[in-house]
Amino acid sequence: MRTPRSINGVMLKYMLLLALLLILIVEISCYFIVGSTALENARTRLVGAGRHVAVFLDTAENGEDEITEYIREYRQEGINIAVLSPDGKMILPFDDGADGTAVYDTESLKRRLANVEAGGSVVFTENGSLNFAASSAYNGGSYITAAYSLKIINGTTRSLIYYFIIVGILVLLVAALIAYFISQKLSNGLKHISTTAVRFSKGDFDVNFANAEYQELADLSDTLNSVRDEVKKSGEFQRELLANVSHDLKTPLTMIKAYASMIQEISGDDPEKRNKHLQVIIDESDRLTGLVNDVLSVSKVNSRLSEINFKVFNLTEFLYGIINKFDYLQETQDYKFMVYIDQNLYTRADEEKIGQVFYNLLGNSVNYTGADKTVFISLKSNLAGDRIRFSLRDTGNGIAKEDIPEIWNRYYRVKETHLRPVKGTGLGLNIVKKILENHAFDFGVESELGKGSTFWVDFPSVPCEILPEEK
């Protein structure tokens, strides 16, 4: 497994590499620019000095002393000028061999000047110097030579390189300090988020991921805060589910045990009482089964392990069949179901899952209807004939507007809006929501405090003629 690298080390490394690259580019560019510029300036000065001397020689009123003094002025600038006779003897200046003992090679000058027009000049590099040569009519014919040592230019360039190296080292040190400062600022924010995440992983849900200094870290903090809220909400839901399930399981188990004892001790020989007590046990067992099924169903639906198996079926007959299973409530607890259902309405959906939807919605309406224990059931086709609206209306206390979005959430139950103990885990409407969302069916609830609630679902209407093809 690859060892993770430190942000500080990585940022310092790349910052120094960037600074080094920039320094090299600048130094190399300056080396060539300064070198070529210095050489061009030296050439210009050398040619100017040589031509000025040539003009000075051609001026009749200038004597040899004046010419010598003029040449010496250029020497102070590093330009060595000499006037040579055709045979190579130095004529001027007097202090540099004008006595005839110093002899120069004028043959090379003649060759270089052979193709140059009269009064012209030539510039060339030789023996580590930049040289200027021109012919002159002075003293019956002579040559003017001027030389500027390239050591001066090379020395200046080397000095400049040394200065650049020193500046480069200083720049690298400054870049290292800046990189260290920036990486520390960045890593400190990440370290804070990491430390907070460790506390969060240990169950501290009151932590706050806060870092708004950098946009990216601020976005990460917001994301982690959202995760924290969801995990916290999930934990609260789980605790509420545990409390609900524990309570809801305890009640039917207590009743089963109590009625079983009654059968054993009291009604065992009385068929009427025994059957009545056995029916209670059966009902409470069914209730337990429903609670367990609710928990399993919501887990299966939410994990998307439950596939939707579409088929065409008679929605009218299917709904009647489910309503009939609630007849015991009308017979034993005086519930009234007001049914308004159109005949022979067909839809295409998962029959088993839609059965869960009907069971949960009917159970919800039974639990929350008013003192008259009346539930209104409707299944109607629209005028266009392409949609079927299923609706359930109770006469209970209704739902506050701010609570309506929450009722579809897992484990949520509106408190203090029903007149009798509510059976269930608070999972029923969440199951309905997931099933209908997987079907892509429209659904919702309309409610007003004090006026009951109406839950509705829109099914697609299909002709019954395609039923055989679907089988």
Beta strands, then each sheet from edge to edge (+ up, - down):
strand 1: 79-84
strand 2: 90-92
strand 3: 121-126
strand 4: 129-136
strand 5: 142-149
strand 6: 311-314
strand 7: 336-341
strand 8: 346-349
strand 9: 374-381
strand 10: 387-394
strand 11: 443-447
strand 12: 453-460
sheet 1: 2+ 1- 5+ 4- 3+
sheet 2: 6+ 8-
sheet 3: 7+ 9+ 10- 12+ 11-
end
